[in-house]
């Protein structure tokens, strides 16, 4: 369970490494950008898994609940 919590914290705080929103934390990515990735396919690996998780979080309106997990 602790690793699941840490994985969520890591995903929320992961910085987008490329593209139009490079430098933004994944939780702060706009929903339409995540929807676009969902349609085109998420990247391979950990980043793709984290983006897919952010897509599900935004789709279900849970981002406000997770904002306290953002680190400055």
Buried (B, 14 or more C-beta within 10 A) or exposed (E): EEEEEEBBBBBBBBEBEEEEBEEBBBBBBEBEBBEEBBEEEBBEEEBEBBBBBBBEBBEEEEBEEBEEBEEE
